[in-house]
Amino acid sequence: MRRRLLIQVLALAALPLFAAPVFSAGEGGGGGAGGGGGNETVTKCKKGYVYDKKLKKCAAPKQGMLDDDNIYEAGRALAMAGRYDEAIAVLSLAADKKDPRILNYLGYSHRHSGRVTVGLGYYEEALRIDPNYTLVREYLGEAHLQIGDLAGAQEQLREIEKRIGKGSREYGMLSEQIDHFTRS
């Protein structure tokens, strides 16, 4: 328990170090100008660019360029494509810094970039806002396994089961990861 508390404190302390976007912020035009386009960002845009549906082309992301839904879509698509630093840069442009979806993929991207403790902090923050967000719980469980905390992963598995049951995708994915961890 003491180890988990230490991890949480360190994770929260590290959040401000990684919250700033990698790209320059630029001046936003206020409001949600244009659309994002998660898949288009991955399939059409070169590194450092996101697809703007309004402009119908790839552009360097700037504060206010996209609404938070499109930032989420583009950031998630970049994270799932393994372009973690770009995902962090895009997700960091969100106006709503407390959107659990944004926090989840910031956690995911940091964790997969090797900054597991920072990722833990984002996951914990997302769960403070929405304790029923089971995808965060799955990823948080995986993060616990990365640092060798089997009990922490099992706790998240129990929470997923309690909220949406054993038949859910999140339960199955985390259960499989735990099984693999215990066999290794």
Contacts in CASP RR format, 6 or more apart in sequence:
PFRMAT RR
TARGET T0000
AUTHOR 0000-0000-0000
METHOD contacts of the structure
MODEL  1
MRRRLLIQVLALAALPLFAAPVFSAGEGGGGGAGGGGGNETVTKCKKGYV
YDKKLKKCAAPKQGMLDDDNIYEAGRALAMAGRYDEAIAVLSLAADKKDP
RILNYLGYSHRHSGRVTVGLGYYEEALRIDPNYTLVREYLGEAHLQIGDL
AGAQEQLREIEKRIGKGSREYGMLSEQIDHFTRS
3 149 0 8 1.000
4 149 0 8 1.000
4 152 0 8 1.000
7 117 0 8 1.000
7 120 0 8 1.000
7 147 0 8 1.000
7 149 0 8 1.000
8 120 0 8 1.000
8 121 0 8 1.000
8 124 0 8 1.000
10 117 0 8 1.000
11 117 0 8 1.000
11 118 0 8 1.000
11 119 0 8 1.000
11 120 0 8 1.000
11 121 0 8 1.000
11 122 0 8 1.000
11 124 0 8 1.000
12 121 0 8 1.000
12 124 0 8 1.000
12 125 0 8 1.000
14 115 0 8 1.000
14 117 0 8 1.000
14 118 0 8 1.000
14 121 0 8 1.000
15 118 0 8 1.000
15 121 0 8 1.000
15 122 0 8 1.000
15 125 0 8 1.000
17 118 0 8 1.000
18 88 0 8 1.000
18 106 0 8 1.000
18 110 0 8 1.000
18 115 0 8 1.000
18 118 0 8 1.000
19 92 0 8 1.000
19 97 0 8 1.000
20 92 0 8 1.000
21 61 0 8 1.000
21 63 0 8 1.000
21 88 0 8 1.000
21 89 0 8 1.000
21 90 0 8 1.000
21 92 0 8 1.000
21 93 0 8 1.000
22 85 0 8 1.000
22 86 0 8 1.000
22 88 0 8 1.000
22 89 0 8 1.000
22 92 0 8 1.000
23 48 0 8 1.000
23 60 0 8 1.000
23 61 0 8 1.000
23 62 0 8 1.000
23 89 0 8 1.000
23 93 0 8 1.000
24 62 0 8 1.000
25 62 0 8 1.000
25 63 0 8 1.000
25 93 0 8 1.000
26 62 0 8 1.000
26 63 0 8 1.000
27 62 0 8 1.000
27 63 0 8 1.000
28 62 0 8 1.000
28 63 0 8 1.000
28 64 0 8 1.000
28 65 0 8 1.000
29 64 0 8 1.000
29 65 0 8 1.000
30 64 0 8 1.000
31 64 0 8 1.000
31 67 0 8 1.000
32 64 0 8 1.000
32 66 0 8 1.000
32 67 0 8 1.000
32 70 0 8 1.000
33 54 0 8 1.000
33 64 0 8 1.000
33 65 0 8 1.000
33 66 0 8 1.000
33 67 0 8 1.000
34 52 0 8 1.000
34 53 0 8 1.000
34 54 0 8 1.000
34 55 0 8 1.000
34 65 0 8 1.000
34 66 0 8 1.000
34 67 0 8 1.000
34 70 0 8 1.000
35 52 0 8 1.000
35 53 0 8 1.000
35 54 0 8 1.000
35 66 0 8 1.000
35 67 0 8 1.000
35 70 0 8 1.000
36 50 0 8 1.000
36 51 0 8 1.000
36 52 0 8 1.000
36 53 0 8 1.000
36 66 0 8 1.000
36 70 0 8 1.000
36 71 0 8 1.000
36 73 0 8 1.000
36 74 0 8 1.000
37 50 0 8 1.000
37 51 0 8 1.000
37 53 0 8 1.000
37 70 0 8 1.000
37 73 0 8 1.000
37 74 0 8 1.000
37 77 0 8 1.000
38 50 0 8 1.000
38 51 0 8 1.000
38 70 0 8 1.000
38 73 0 8 1.000
38 74 0 8 1.000
38 75 0 8 1.000
38 76 0 8 1.000
38 77 0 8 1.000
38 78 0 8 1.000
39 77 0 8 1.000
40 51 0 8 1.000
40 53 0 8 1.000
41 49 0 8 1.000
41 50 0 8 1.000
41 51 0 8 1.000
41 58 0 8 1.000
41 74 0 8 1.000
41 75 0 8 1.000
41 77 0 8 1.000
41 78 0 8 1.000
41 90 0 8 1.000
42 77 0 8 1.000
42 78 0 8 1.000
42 80 0 8 1.000
42 81 0 8 1.000
42 83 0 8 1.000
44 51 0 8 1.000
44 58 0 8 1.000
45 51 0 8 1.000
45 58 0 8 1.000
46 58 0 8 1.000
47 83 0 8 1.000
47 86 0 8 1.000
48 60 0 8 1.000
48 61 0 8 1.000
48 86 0 8 1.000
48 89 0 8 1.000
49 58 0 8 1.000
49 59 0 8 1.000
49 60 0 8 1.000
49 61 0 8 1.000
50 58 0 8 1.000
50 59 0 8 1.000
50 61 0 8 1.000
50 65 0 8 1.000
50 66 0 8 1.000
50 74 0 8 1.000
50 90 0 8 1.000
51 57 0 8 1.000
51 58 0 8 1.000
51 74 0 8 1.000
52 58 0 8 1.000
52 59 0 8 1.000
52 65 0 8 1.000
52 66 0 8 1.000
53 70 0 8 1.000
59 65 0 8 1.000
61 74 0 8 1.000
61 89 0 8 1.000
61 90 0 8 1.000
61 93 0 8 1.000
62 93 0 8 1.000
63 93 0 8 1.000
64 93 0 8 1.000
64 95 0 8 1.000
65 93 0 8 1.000
66 74 0 8 1.000
66 93 0 8 1.000
67 95 0 8 1.000
68 94 0 8 1.000
68 95 0 8 1.000
68 96 0 8 1.000
68 99 0 8 1.000
68 102 0 8 1.000
71 90 0 8 1.000
71 91 0 8 1.000
71 93 0 8 1.000
71 94 0 8 1.000
71 102 0 8 1.000
72 91 0 8 1.000
72 94 0 8 1.000
72 99 0 8 1.000
72 101 0 8 1.000
72 102 0 8 1.000
72 105 0 8 1.000
74 90 0 8 1.000
75 86 0 8 1.000
75 87 0 8 1.000
75 90 0 8 1.000
75 91 0 8 1.000
75 105 0 8 1.000
75 109 0 8 1.000
76 87 0 8 1.000
76 101 0 8 1.000
76 105 0 8 1.000
78 84 0 8 1.000
78 86 0 8 1.000
78 87 0 8 1.000
78 90 0 8 1.000
78 109 0 8 1.000
79 87 0 8 1.000
79 105 0 8 1.000
79 108 0 8 1.000
79 109 0 8 1.000
79 112 0 8 1.000
82 112 0 8 1.000
84 109 0 8 1.000
84 110 0 8 1.000
84 112 0 8 1.000
84 113 0 8 1.000
85 109 0 8 1.000
85 113 0 8 1.000
87 105 0 8 1.000
87 108 0 8 1.000
87 109 0 8 1.000
88 106 0 8 1.000
88 109 0 8 1.000
88 110 0 8 1.000
88 113 0 8 1.000
91 102 0 8 1.000
91 105 0 8 1.000
91 106 0 8 1.000
91 109 0 8 1.000
92 106 0 8 1.000
94 102 0 8 1.000
96 102 0 8 1.000
98 125 0 8 1.000
98 129 0 8 1.000
100 126 0 8 1.000
100 127 0 8 1.000
100 129 0 8 1.000
100 130 0 8 1.000
100 133 0 8 1.000
100 136 0 8 1.000
103 122 0 8 1.000
103 123 0 8 1.000
103 125 0 8 1.000
103 126 0 8 1.000
103 129 0 8 1.000
103 136 0 8 1.000
104 122 0 8 1.000
104 123 0 8 1.000
104 126 0 8 1.000
104 133 0 8 1.000
104 135 0 8 1.000
104 136 0 8 1.000
104 139 0 8 1.000
106 119 0 8 1.000
106 122 0 8 1.000
107 118 0 8 1.000
107 119 0 8 1.000
107 120 0 8 1.000
107 121 0 8 1.000
107 122 0 8 1.000
107 123 0 8 1.000
107 139 0 8 1.000
108 119 0 8 1.000
108 139 0 8 1.000
110 116 0 8 1.000
110 118 0 8 1.000
110 119 0 8 1.000
110 122 0 8 1.000
111 118 0 8 1.000
111 119 0 8 1.000
111 120 0 8 1.000
111 139 0 8 1.000
111 142 0 8 1.000
111 143 0 8 1.000
111 146 0 8 1.000
116 143 0 8 1.000
116 146 0 8 1.000
116 147 0 8 1.000
117 147 0 8 1.000
119 143 0 8 1.000
120 140 0 8 1.000
120 143 0 8 1.000
123 136 0 8 1.000
123 139 0 8 1.000
123 140 0 8 1.000
123 143 0 8 1.000
124 140 0 8 1.000
126 133 0 8 1.000
126 136 0 8 1.000
127 133 0 8 1.000
127 136 0 8 1.000
127 137 0 8 1.000
127 140 0 8 1.000
130 136 0 8 1.000
132 163 0 8 1.000
134 159 0 8 1.000
134 160 0 8 1.000
134 163 0 8 1.000
134 164 0 8 1.000
134 168 0 8 1.000
134 170 0 8 1.000
135 170 0 8 1.000
137 156 0 8 1.000
137 159 0 8 1.000
137 160 0 8 1.000
137 163 0 8 1.000
137 170 0 8 1.000
137 174 0 8 1.000
138 156 0 8 1.000
138 160 0 8 1.000
138 170 0 8 1.000
138 171 0 8 1.000
138 173 0 8 1.000
138 174 0 8 1.000
140 156 0 8 1.000
141 152 0 8 1.000
141 153 0 8 1.000
141 156 0 8 1.000
141 157 0 8 1.000
141 174 0 8 1.000
141 177 0 8 1.000
142 153 0 8 1.000
142 174 0 8 1.000
142 177 0 8 1.000
144 150 0 8 1.000
144 151 0 8 1.000
144 152 0 8 1.000
144 153 0 8 1.000
144 155 0 8 1.000
144 156 0 8 1.000
145 153 0 8 1.000
145 177 0 8 1.000
145 178 0 8 1.000
145 181 0 8 1.000
148 181 0 8 1.000
150 178 0 8 1.000
150 181 0 8 1.000
150 182 0 8 1.000
153 174 0 8 1.000
153 177 0 8 1.000
153 178 0 8 1.000
153 181 0 8 1.000
154 178 0 8 1.000
156 174 0 8 1.000
157 171 0 8 1.000
157 174 0 8 1.000
157 175 0 8 1.000
157 178 0 8 1.000
160 168 0 8 1.000
160 170 0 8 1.000
160 171 0 8 1.000
160 174 0 8 1.000
161 171 0 8 1.000
164 170 0 8 1.000
164 171 0 8 1.000
165 171 0 8 1.000
166 172 0 8 1.000
166 175 0 8 1.000
END
